[in-house]
């Protein structure tokens, strides 16, 4: 998995050093292509192959599908790591993403984004907006596979009510109990 943010310079020949922690996963081959905004996407060869399989299901009769296919595939270029851990980015992709000088390499889970410093700084204004983030995260289910204390509590309530009217309900935290209206929070010193 690709995680983190790293700054590296691209040289005059279009070679960009890839962070050491990404190299092992990219050692089997990589593909670089245009991103959705003015950045580049770097996929492992395996991930790009999966993308290709999914793209084959798109109807070429739809103009939007054709545009997406052109975006992803016409700009795609194999990107093998050299001995110094660099990839070569072709001139047309450097121009597309305004890559000249310092670049920011961002791990985004299954793929890597490559930004110009100026482009990434603009993205950070969007990414770091707390009000916008609150709305974004409100729509996501960020559960990690373990049930939250509140969901356990809510599931336990009907079971406890049917078992006996006086059966105690286990509560993971006082704040969860207060949120469910089951207990009054006790102030320090009471």
PyMOL commands that set and color helices and strands:
alter all, ss='L'
color gray80, all
select helices_A, chain A and resi 20-26+45-55+63-74+91-96+117-127+130-138+149-163+174-179
alter helices_A, ss='H'
color red, helices_A
select strands_A, chain A and resi 2-10+15-17+30-34+40-44+77-78+86-88+101-109+112-116
alter strands_A, ss='S'
color yellow, strands_A
deselect
rebuild
show_as cartoon
